[in-house]
Amino acid sequence: MPLLRTINPVFRPSISWLRLPCSSIHRPVALQLRHNVLQRSNHNISRRSTNGRQDKPSKPPRTYFQEKASVKPQVIIEAPPADNEYGPGHFPRVKVQYLRPAIWAIFASWGIYEFLAYLEAKKQLKNEPRRNPFEIRVRSRESAGPQEVLSTYWKQLDSISQLGTGIIGANVASHLGGMLVPGLWQRFWHTPARNVSYTLLTSTFVHSGAMHLGFNMYCGYNFIQPVGHSRLFDGNAYHLLSFYLGTGILSGFAQHWSTAIARQTASVPPAFIPSGGASGAIFGILAVFCMQYPDAGLGIIFLPFSIPALYALPGVMAFDLAGVFGAFPKLHLGHAAHFSGAMIGICYSLFNGKEQLWNPLVERHKKRLQKRKS
């Protein structure tokens, strides 16, 4: 089972990169202290008694140095901001956008499908001859360098294997880049309170730690290959990549939307918790695997037995659905991203996305390209 998309409250982004549209966030959250030095006049004002007694004789005026020495600072402690300015835990009240990221997620996913379908149409029109698998190649006896060995190995991989290797490599590179450029890496995480939409895509390539990254990439390595060669994708790398990225974006928005119904069980409001991880897209791949290979055994790490895929998927989805409504407050997991990713995979399989969506897009782009040539 893939390590699920995490929302770690320990990772708190600094205010410098949140850039929230609220001017009050630049005020310090702690109590403000200020010293007001009380000015005194150079002469004493006689104090009158309130009980009818005669006034006390006034003291002789003090000198300048005596007056400076007698001045004492007074510390005034201001009250904390009102509830209408700050939320629980003194976090600024920010109006989280939900319609704008929804529109962005839909158009971004559709744009990815259109672009990759266009590339597939161009590839098919080139009529590149397929390589004969029984072709015998004479290799040179000269020792090849590391670059030539890697190039030869990459060319021998099929397109789905190349795609799986590329996805794993991109996630590992992003994680290592976070150690070198942490400021840029932090901007890839999706925080609903920032009201930034592009992070719905970039958050698919960031992970909270080596274990989170390792589990997701291990599951991707095991499931991308059989799903890519299933009847739904038929070995088409562009089609599988479109599904992977589109599912990652839409599942990221589902996690964004879940902050509207989430109950606050920690000191950090849900809208201020960054989320990231490839598990939303991985759950989509897992759901397609279970739909295309229902009799396959689905093993769980550290358990000596396997469960039929068709029965394992409903159990995993029920767990995440309960987590969306706060059944597991101590588990900081992206339940909404997992559940929505699995739902997208099921619907895409039942809808037959290959015949109903992908092939019509490719044919439409092929017709347009043929018209340009003629």
ABEGO torsion letter per residue (X at the ends): XBBBBBBBAABBBBAAAAGBABAAAABBABBBBBBBBBBBBABBBBBBBAAGBBBBBBBBBBBAAAAAAABBBBBBBBBBBBAAABBBGGBBBBBBBAAAAAAAAAAAAAAAAAAAAAAAAAAAAAGBBBBBAABBBBBBABBBBAAAAAAAAAAABBAAAAAAAAAAAAAAAAAAAAAABAAAAAAABBBAAAGBAAAAAAAAABBABAAAAAAAAAAAAAAAAAAAABAAAGGBAAAAAAAAAAAAAAAAAAAAAAAAABBBABABBAAABBBBEAAAAAAAAAAAAAAABAABBBBBBGBABBBBAAAAAAAAAAAAAAAAAGABAABBBBAAAAAAAAAAAAAAAAAGAAAAAAAAAAAAAAAAAAAAAX
